[in-house]
């Protein structure tokens, strides 16, 4: 069974190359997509933490599933892998302690990453 590492390192940073390539040079597109991700990722993390408080494993699984594509698209591959782990184990209602640990880890790191992405979005605004 895959258990992602909890060490903070550059592997947990974002990579906007896919977004930039898709933008075909449109800075507005990049800025808009970043702003959408910042808002939705913040909301999903808040909802995930709320679902954990009440042990709503179905909701944890659904929210994790919903977050995976956008995290992957922003180059947050390791977080999308961890969200997949959370989704699968929450659905089975197993590994509760590990799920709590991973969501806390993701949330803690996303505070920094979202701040950095806000700065990135500002760079792309025309």
N, C-alpha and C positions, 0 to 999 in steps of 0.2 A: 504494500500500500504506500502510495506517494505521500511523504510528509515534507512540505516545503521548509526550507531553512528560515530561521528568524534573524539572521544577521543582517544588519543594515549595511548596504554597500551600493555601489553604482549599478548593480544589477536591478535595483529597485527604482531606478530613475526612468524618466519618460524618454521617448524617441519620436520626434515629430516628423521624421522623414517621410513616412507614408502619407500623412496629412498634407505635407508640403507638396509632395508629388501629385496628389489628387487635386490640389488647388490650381494647378496649371498657372502658377504665378500670381494668383489673386490673394493679396494680403488681407482683404476684407473677409474672404472665405475662411482663411486660417484663423483670423481673430474671432469670427462668429462661431466657428466650430469649437475653439478653445473655450469661449464663454459658455456655450451650451454644455460642454463637458464639465466645466467647473461647477456650474449650477446643479446639473444632474448627479454628478459624483458626490457632491456634498449632501444632497437630498437622500441618495441611496445609502450613504454611510450612516446618516442619522436614522433612517428607517431600519437599517440592519441592526444598529445598536438597540433601537426600541423593540424590535422583534426578539432580540436575545434576552432582554429584561424579562419578558413574559414567556420565554421558552416556546415561541411560535416557530417551530422548525420548518413548517411548510412555507411560511413567509420568508424565513432566512434563505431557504432553497430558491424560492422564486426571485427574490431580490438579487441574490448572487448570480443567478442565471441571466437576469436582465442586465447586470453590470458588465458581464464578461466581454461582449463585443466592443463596447466603448473603451474599456480599459485596454483591450488588445489594440484597438485602432490608434490609441494615443501612445503606443509603444510600451505600455506598462505590462509587458508579457508575463513577468513573474507574478504580478498581482492577479492577472487574469487566470493564471494557472492555480493560484491559491483560492481564487473565487470558485473555480471549477471543483476543487477539492471540498470547499465549504458546501457548495450546492449538492454534490453527490452524497456527502455524509449527513448533511442536514435532512435530506430527503429520506435517508435510512434511519434518521434519528440516532446516530452513533457519533462517537468522537466529540462529545459536547465540550469538554475542556479544551481540546485542540481548536475547535471552531471559535470558542471565546477568545483564545489566545491569538489566533490568526486575524480575527476581525479587529481586535485591539491593536495589533501590529499594523495592519493596513490603515486603520483610522489614524493612528499616530503619524505614520509616514505621509498619508494623504494631506494632512494639515500643511506640511512643508511643501509637498509637490504642488498642491493647489495654489499656494502662495507664489511659487515659481512660475506656474502656468499663467497666473494673472499678469505677472511681469512680462511673460512671453506675448500674451495677447495684446498688451499695450504697445509692444514693439511693432506689431503687425497692423495696428490701426493707422489709417491714413489721415 
